[in-house]
């Protein structure tokens, strides 16, 4: 299987030009995330991609840091931030397991469409918890599996996925039940505050968890 950084570097330009697949669900995710943010917070987004979400949320917080394993994605994100004139945003190349914070711990860590792509999820959740303040929030939206209304193309993709991965045409993808993901998050010192669903054809729970003191 191709290394994650190599795969996403190759996809960066194409990815940056793709329209949002479900605009309503995306906007609902942003709106609910904003509910938990305020202008005094330092926020980290892991797996930030080309920075679209960061640049929509950064006006709601004091400082916003975006990280991604792909240097190609980070380059595009940094260019977009410069064009927007976003002064409170910084982007850096780092896998989730490599993130570190030498300053004040973060008030919130965001991870959207990411956790199912992490083969070392337990280790990564531990690292996320380590850079959060006690009482800090971990907000995620993550693919868990196909729902009963999933389109046929999604079901076929699951069948051919191992072949595409062997050819270096697809990244690692985790399939797990939502309940398992929630338990995994809780096992790393978090309390689940809420779970929402903004789509129905696949299982992509929006989860807000608070780090216990």
C-alpha positions as CSV (number, residue, x, y, z in Angstrom):
1,X,0.0,0.0,0.0
2,X,1.3,3.5,-0.9
3,X,2.4,5.7,2.0
4,X,-0.3,8.2,3.0
5,X,1.9,11.3,2.4
6,X,2.9,10.1,-1.0
7,X,-0.8,9.2,-1.9
8,X,-2.2,12.6,-0.8
9,X,0.7,14.6,-2.3
10,X,-0.3,13.1,-5.7
11,X,-4.0,14.0,-5.1
12,X,-3.4,17.5,-3.7
13,X,-4.0,19.6,-6.9
14,X,-7.1,17.5,-8.0
15,X,-8.4,17.5,-4.4
16,X,-8.2,21.3,-4.1
17,X,-10.4,21.7,-7.2
18,X,-13.1,19.2,-6.3
19,X,-16.5,20.7,-5.3
20,X,-18.0,19.8,-1.9
21,X,-20.0,16.6,-2.4
22,X,-22.7,17.5,0.1
23,X,-22.9,21.2,0.7
24,X,-25.8,21.1,3.1
25,X,-24.0,18.5,5.3
26,X,-20.8,20.4,5.2
27,X,-22.4,23.6,6.2
28,X,-24.3,21.9,9.0
29,X,-20.9,20.5,10.3
30,X,-19.4,23.9,10.3
31,X,-22.3,25.5,12.0
32,X,-22.4,23.0,14.8
33,X,-18.6,23.2,15.2
34,X,-18.8,27.0,15.5
35,X,-21.2,26.5,18.4
36,X,-18.3,25.2,20.4
37,X,-15.7,27.7,19.3
38,X,-15.0,31.2,20.7
39,X,-12.6,34.1,20.0
40,X,-10.2,33.2,22.9
41,X,-9.4,29.7,21.7
42,X,-6.4,28.1,20.2
43,X,-7.6,25.4,17.8
44,X,-5.7,22.6,16.0
45,X,-7.2,20.9,12.9
46,X,-5.5,17.6,12.1
47,X,-5.8,16.3,8.5
48,X,-6.7,19.8,7.4
49,X,-6.1,19.0,3.7
50,X,-6.0,22.1,1.5
51,X,-7.3,24.4,4.3
52,X,-10.9,25.0,3.2
53,X,-12.4,24.2,6.6
54,X,-9.7,26.1,8.4
55,X,-10.3,29.3,6.4
56,X,-14.0,29.1,7.1
57,X,-13.6,28.6,10.9
58,X,-10.5,30.7,11.7
59,X,-12.5,33.9,12.1
60,X,-14.3,32.4,15.1
61,X,-11.1,31.8,17.1
62,X,-7.9,33.5,18.3
63,X,-5.4,31.1,16.7
64,X,-5.9,28.3,14.2
65,X,-3.3,25.7,13.3
66,X,-3.8,23.2,10.5
67,X,-1.7,20.1,10.1
68,X,-1.6,17.4,7.4
69,X,0.6,14.6,6.5
70,X,0.8,15.9,2.9
71,X,3.2,18.7,2.1
72,X,1.3,19.2,-1.1
73,X,-1.9,19.8,0.7
74,X,-0.2,22.2,3.1
75,X,1.4,24.2,0.3
76,X,-2.0,24.8,-1.2
77,X,-3.6,25.6,2.1
78,X,-0.8,28.2,2.9
79,X,-1.3,29.8,-0.5
80,X,-5.1,30.1,0.1
81,X,-4.5,31.6,3.6
82,X,-2.1,34.2,2.1
83,X,-4.6,35.1,-0.6
84,X,-7.4,35.5,2.0
85,X,-5.1,37.5,4.3
86,X,-5.8,35.2,7.2
87,X,-3.3,36.3,9.9
88,X,-4.3,34.0,12.7
89,X,-3.9,30.7,10.7
90,X,-0.7,28.6,10.3
91,X,-0.3,25.4,8.4
92,X,2.4,22.8,8.9
93,X,3.2,19.3,7.5
94,X,2.8,16.7,10.2
95,X,1.1,13.3,10.7
96,X,-1.2,13.1,13.6
97,X,1.3,11.1,15.6
98,X,3.9,13.9,15.0
99,X,1.9,16.8,16.3
100,X,3.4,18.6,19.3
101,X,2.6,21.8,21.1
102,X,5.4,23.7,22.9
103,X,3.0,26.6,23.7
104,X,-0.2,26.7,25.6
105,X,-2.2,23.5,25.0
106,X,-5.0,23.7,22.5
107,X,-8.6,24.5,23.5
108,X,-10.0,22.3,20.7
109,X,-8.7,19.7,18.2
110,X,-10.7,19.2,15.1
111,X,-10.5,16.2,12.8
112,X,-12.9,15.9,9.8
113,X,-13.0,13.0,7.4
114,X,-9.8,11.7,8.9
115,X,-10.0,9.1,11.6
116,X,-11.0,6.3,9.2
117,X,-7.8,6.9,7.3
118,X,-5.5,6.4,10.3
119,X,-4.1,2.8,10.7
120,X,-2.7,3.8,14.1
121,X,-5.9,5.3,15.5
122,X,-5.3,4.4,19.1
123,X,-1.8,6.1,19.1
124,X,-3.2,9.1,17.3
125,X,-6.1,9.6,19.7
126,X,-3.6,9.4,22.6
127,X,-1.5,12.2,20.9
128,X,-4.6,14.3,20.3
129,X,-5.5,14.1,24.0
130,X,-1.9,15.0,25.0
131,X,-2.1,18.4,23.2
132,X,-5.5,19.4,24.6
133,X,-6.2,21.3,27.8
134,X,-8.2,19.5,30.5
135,X,-11.8,20.2,29.5
136,X,-10.7,20.8,25.9
137,X,-12.8,19.5,23.0
138,X,-12.1,17.0,20.3
139,X,-14.6,17.4,17.5
140,X,-14.6,14.9,14.6
141,X,-16.7,13.7,11.7
142,X,-15.6,10.3,10.5
143,X,-16.7,7.7,8.0
144,X,-17.6,4.5,9.8
145,X,-19.3,2.3,7.2
146,X,-22.1,2.0,4.7
147,X,-25.7,2.5,5.7
148,X,-28.7,0.6,4.4
149,X,-29.4,3.4,1.8
150,X,-25.8,3.5,0.5
151,X,-25.7,3.8,-3.3
152,X,-24.5,0.8,-5.3
153,X,-21.3,2.5,-6.4
154,X,-20.3,2.8,-2.7
155,X,-20.9,-0.9,-2.2
156,X,-18.9,-1.8,-5.3
157,X,-16.1,0.5,-4.1
158,X,-15.8,-1.5,-0.9
159,X,-15.3,-4.6,-2.9
160,X,-12.6,-3.2,-5.2
161,X,-10.9,-1.2,-2.5
162,X,-8.3,-3.9,-1.6
163,X,-7.2,-4.1,-5.3
164,X,-6.9,-0.3,-5.6
165,X,-4.9,-0.2,-2.4
166,X,-2.5,-2.9,-3.7
167,X,-2.0,-0.8,-6.9
168,X,-1.3,2.4,-4.9
169,X,-4.6,3.9,-6.1
170,X,-6.3,4.2,-2.8
171,X,-5.3,4.9,0.8
172,X,-5.8,2.9,4.0
173,X,-9.5,2.9,5.0
174,X,-10.9,1.7,8.3
175,X,-14.4,0.3,8.6
176,X,-15.8,0.1,12.1
177,X,-19.1,0.5,13.8
178,X,-20.0,3.9,15.3
179,X,-20.3,2.4,18.7
180,X,-16.7,1.1,18.5
181,X,-15.4,4.5,17.5
182,X,-17.2,6.2,20.4
183,X,-15.7,3.6,22.8
184,X,-12.3,4.1,21.4
185,X,-12.5,7.9,21.9
186,X,-13.8,7.4,25.4
187,X,-10.9,5.0,26.2
188,X,-8.5,7.9,25.7
189,X,-9.9,10.0,28.5
190,X,-12.8,11.7,26.7
191,X,-16.5,12.2,27.6
192,X,-18.8,12.1,24.6
193,X,-21.0,15.3,24.7
194,X,-23.0,14.7,21.5
195,X,-23.3,12.7,18.4
196,X,-25.1,13.9,15.3
197,X,-25.7,12.6,11.7
198,X,-25.8,15.0,8.8
199,X,-26.1,12.4,6.1
200,X,-28.1,9.2,5.8
201,X,-26.7,7.0,3.0
202,X,-23.4,6.3,4.9
203,X,-22.4,6.3,8.6
204,X,-20.5,9.5,9.2
205,X,-21.1,10.5,12.8
206,X,-20.2,14.0,14.0
207,X,-18.9,13.5,17.5
208,X,-18.0,16.1,20.2
209,X,-15.9,14.8,23.1
210,X,-14.5,16.6,26.1
211,X,-11.1,15.7,27.7
212,X,-11.6,14.8,31.3
213,X,-9.5,16.5,33.9
